[in-house]
Amino acid sequence: MHKSAHDQMALCVTEYLPADRRHRVVDLGSRISDGQSRTHRELLAGHDIDYVGVDVQDGPNVDAVMTRPYRIPVKSRSADCVISGQAFEHIPFFWASMLEIARILKPGGLAFITAPSRGHVHDAQDCWRYYPDGFRAMAAYSGLRLREAYTDFPPMRGIRHDYAAIDAKNAYWGDSVGVFQKPPRTRARSTAAAFAVRELTVWWANRVGGVDRVPLPRPLEGRVRQVDEK
């Protein structure tokens, strides 16, 4: 996890997670890679928490392995907070994961998501980049309320962003941050419809699994080129 994403998550914890009561926190995509040391768990050191780190792979900072990539191994309505940092760009069918986050959150519970808006392709599969409108779409589909959404865009030069001015150390990834909240109450009919949509979506996403079965074709000659902006 790069430093800027870690810092953005720290801001979410400080602003939205009170330290005067106990919280059950689920960290989606909690595994840290070789050579990394930053975790979300350390951001919660000043809180009274029951922390569960979940990931599709076992490893450091993982408490429960997701045997199915789109089923979080946590009971429905049991989490006060779900955090996920720099994982959503690697989730092929992120809408299924959002439905699972909505499932495990308690009414009134919060979800903090950070993901890059730019940057190079990294890890085994790197599917997406996110903007605030993407978080709006995720909230609309999952039935969660969007409390805050922003992207660390580069400074403006006239009517365009000055990408040449990006600080390569801290702002390279252009972190996007979304804070979601589960509504305190939902109508029975809406709950039944959401259950049907979620279960079908999650079943199909787990059945497909990911992008491995789709080979990546090479572009036709001349397709990849530098285009000068006018």
C-alpha positions as CSV (number, residue, x, y, z in Angstrom):
1,M,0.0,0.0,0.0
2,H,1.5,3.3,-1.0
3,K,1.8,6.1,1.5
4,S,-0.7,8.5,0.0
5,A,-3.5,5.9,0.1
6,H,-2.5,5.0,3.7
7,D,-2.7,8.7,4.6
8,Q,-6.1,9.1,2.9
9,M,-7.5,6.2,4.9
10,A,-6.1,7.7,8.1
11,L,-8.2,10.8,7.3
12,C,-11.3,8.7,7.0
13,V,-10.7,7.0,10.3
14,T,-10.1,10.3,12.1
15,E,-13.1,12.0,10.6
16,Y,-15.8,9.3,10.7
17,L,-14.8,6.6,13.2
18,P,-15.4,7.7,16.8
19,A,-12.8,6.5,19.3
20,D,-15.2,6.4,22.3
21,R,-16.9,3.1,21.5
22,R,-16.1,-0.4,20.2
23,H,-16.2,-1.1,16.5
24,R,-16.2,-4.3,14.4
25,V,-14.0,-3.5,11.4
26,V,-13.6,-5.7,8.3
27,D,-10.6,-4.9,6.1
28,L,-11.4,-6.1,2.5
29,G,-8.1,-6.9,0.7
30,S,-6.0,-6.8,3.9
31,R,-3.0,-8.9,2.7
32,I,0.3,-7.1,2.5
33,S,2.9,-8.0,-0.1
34,D,6.5,-8.9,0.5
35,G,8.5,-5.8,1.4
36,Q,5.4,-3.8,2.5
37,S,4.7,-2.9,6.1
38,R,1.8,-0.4,6.1
39,T,-1.5,-1.8,7.2
40,H,-5.0,-0.4,8.0
41,R,-4.8,-2.2,11.3
42,E,-2.2,0.2,12.6
43,L,-4.5,3.2,11.8
44,L,-7.0,1.8,14.3
45,A,-4.5,1.5,17.2
46,G,-6.2,4.2,19.2
47,H,-9.6,2.6,18.8
48,D,-11.4,-0.3,20.6
49,I,-11.9,-2.6,17.7
50,D,-12.6,-6.2,16.7
51,Y,-10.6,-6.3,13.5
52,V,-11.0,-9.0,10.7
53,G,-8.7,-8.9,7.7
54,V,-10.1,-10.7,4.7
55,D,-8.4,-11.4,1.3
56,V,-8.6,-13.9,-1.6
57,Q,-5.1,-15.0,-0.7
58,D,-3.6,-16.0,2.6
59,G,-0.7,-14.1,3.9
60,P,0.4,-11.4,6.4
61,N,-2.5,-9.5,8.0
62,V,-5.1,-11.9,6.7
63,D,-7.5,-13.4,9.3
64,A,-10.0,-15.1,7.0
65,V,-9.4,-16.2,3.4
66,M,-12.2,-15.6,0.9
67,T,-12.6,-19.1,-0.7
68,R,-15.0,-17.4,-3.2
69,P,-13.7,-14.0,-4.4
70,Y,-17.2,-12.4,-4.2
71,R,-18.4,-13.7,-0.9
72,I,-17.0,-12.0,2.2
73,P,-16.8,-14.6,5.0
74,V,-18.6,-12.4,7.5
75,K,-22.2,-12.5,8.8
76,S,-24.8,-10.1,7.4
77,R,-25.3,-6.9,9.4
78,S,-22.3,-7.6,11.6
79,A,-19.7,-4.9,10.7
80,D,-19.7,-1.4,12.0
81,C,-17.1,-0.4,9.4
82,V,-15.6,-1.9,6.2
83,I,-12.3,-0.5,4.9
84,S,-10.7,-1.3,1.6
85,G,-7.6,0.4,0.4
86,Q,-6.0,-0.1,-3.1
87,A,-7.9,-3.3,-3.7
88,F,-10.8,-2.2,-5.9
89,E,-8.7,-1.6,-9.0
90,H,-7.9,-5.4,-8.9
91,I,-11.5,-6.6,-8.5
92,P,-12.9,-7.4,-11.9
93,F,-16.6,-7.3,-10.9
94,F,-16.4,-4.6,-8.2
95,W,-20.2,-4.2,-8.2
96,A,-20.6,-7.6,-6.7
97,S,-18.1,-6.7,-3.9
98,M,-20.1,-3.5,-3.2
99,L,-23.2,-5.6,-2.7
100,E,-21.3,-7.8,-0.3
101,I,-20.1,-4.7,1.6
102,A,-23.7,-3.5,1.9
103,R,-24.7,-7.0,3.1
104,I,-22.3,-7.2,6.0
105,L,-22.6,-3.6,7.2
106,K,-24.9,-2.9,10.1
107,P,-27.6,-0.2,9.5
108,G,-25.8,3.1,9.9
109,G,-22.4,1.3,9.3
110,L,-19.7,3.0,7.2
111,A,-17.4,1.9,4.4
112,F,-14.1,3.6,3.5
113,I,-12.7,2.9,0.0
114,T,-9.5,4.2,-1.6
115,A,-8.5,3.4,-5.1
116,P,-6.2,5.0,-7.7
117,S,-7.4,7.3,-10.5
118,R,-4.2,6.9,-12.5
119,G,-0.9,5.1,-12.4
120,H,0.8,2.2,-14.2
121,V,-0.6,-1.3,-14.5
122,H,0.4,-3.4,-11.5
123,D,-0.1,-6.8,-10.0
124,A,-1.6,-9.9,-11.7
125,Q,-4.7,-8.1,-12.8
126,D,-5.4,-4.4,-12.8
127,C,-8.8,-3.6,-14.1
128,W,-10.0,-0.2,-13.1
129,R,-9.4,3.4,-12.1
130,Y,-11.9,5.5,-10.2
131,Y,-13.4,9.0,-10.1
132,P,-16.0,10.5,-7.8
133,D,-18.8,9.7,-10.2
134,G,-17.7,6.1,-10.1
135,F,-18.4,6.1,-6.4
136,R,-21.8,7.7,-7.0
137,A,-22.6,4.8,-9.3
138,M,-21.4,2.3,-6.8
139,A,-23.6,3.9,-4.1
140,A,-26.6,3.9,-6.4
141,Y,-26.2,0.2,-7.3
142,S,-25.5,-1.0,-3.8
143,G,-28.2,1.1,-2.0
144,L,-25.6,2.8,0.2
145,R,-25.5,6.6,0.9
146,L,-22.4,8.4,-0.4
147,R,-21.1,10.6,2.4
148,E,-18.0,11.9,0.7
149,A,-16.1,11.4,-2.6
150,Y,-13.1,13.1,-4.1
151,T,-10.0,12.5,-6.2
152,D,-6.5,13.9,-5.7
153,F,-6.4,15.5,-9.1
154,P,-3.2,17.3,-10.2
155,P,-3.3,21.2,-10.2
156,M,-5.1,23.0,-13.0
157,R,-3.4,24.8,-15.8
158,G,-6.1,26.8,-17.5
159,I,-9.0,24.4,-18.2
160,R,-6.8,21.2,-18.0
161,H,-5.0,19.3,-15.3
162,D,-1.3,19.7,-15.3
163,Y,-0.2,16.1,-15.1
164,A,3.4,17.1,-15.6
165,A,3.3,18.8,-12.2
166,I,2.4,15.6,-10.3
167,D,4.7,14.8,-7.3
168,A,6.0,11.3,-8.2
169,K,6.4,10.3,-4.6
170,N,3.1,11.3,-3.0
171,A,0.5,12.1,-5.7
172,Y,1.4,9.6,-8.5
173,W,-1.6,7.4,-8.0
174,G,-4.2,10.2,-7.7
175,D,-6.1,8.5,-4.9
176,S,-9.9,8.6,-5.1
177,V,-11.7,8.3,-1.8
178,G,-15.3,7.2,-1.2
179,V,-17.1,7.2,2.2
180,F,-20.4,5.2,2.1
181,Q,-23.0,4.6,4.8
182,K,-25.7,2.0,5.0
183,P,-29.2,3.6,5.6
184,P,-30.6,2.9,9.0
185,R,-33.8,1.5,7.6
186,T,-35.0,-0.1,4.4
187,R,-38.5,-1.1,3.3
188,A,-39.3,-4.8,3.3
189,R,-40.0,-4.8,-0.5
190,S,-36.7,-3.0,-1.2
191,T,-34.9,-5.5,1.1
192,A,-36.3,-8.5,-0.8
193,A,-35.4,-7.0,-4.2
194,A,-31.9,-6.2,-3.0
195,F,-31.4,-9.7,-1.7
196,A,-32.5,-11.2,-5.0
197,V,-30.2,-8.9,-7.0
198,R,-27.2,-9.5,-4.7
199,E,-27.5,-13.2,-4.5
200,L,-27.8,-13.6,-8.3
201,T,-24.9,-11.1,-8.9
202,V,-22.6,-12.7,-6.4
203,W,-23.4,-16.2,-7.6
204,W,-22.6,-15.2,-11.2
205,A,-19.5,-13.3,-10.3
206,N,-18.2,-16.3,-8.3
207,R,-19.1,-18.6,-11.2
208,V,-17.1,-16.5,-13.7
209,G,-14.3,-15.8,-11.2
210,G,-12.3,-13.2,-13.0
211,V,-10.5,-12.4,-16.2
212,D,-8.2,-15.5,-16.4
213,R,-10.3,-17.3,-19.0
214,V,-10.2,-14.3,-21.4
215,P,-6.8,-14.1,-23.2
216,L,-5.4,-10.6,-23.7
217,P,-5.0,-10.0,-27.5
218,R,-2.2,-7.9,-28.8
219,P,-3.3,-4.6,-30.4
220,L,-3.2,-4.4,-34.2
221,E,0.0,-2.8,-35.5
222,G,-0.2,0.9,-35.3
223,R,-2.9,1.0,-32.6
224,V,-0.6,1.9,-29.7
225,R,1.0,5.3,-30.4
226,Q,1.7,8.6,-28.8
227,V,-1.0,11.1,-29.8
228,D,-0.2,14.8,-29.6
229,E,-3.0,16.9,-28.1
230,K,-4.1,20.0,-29.9
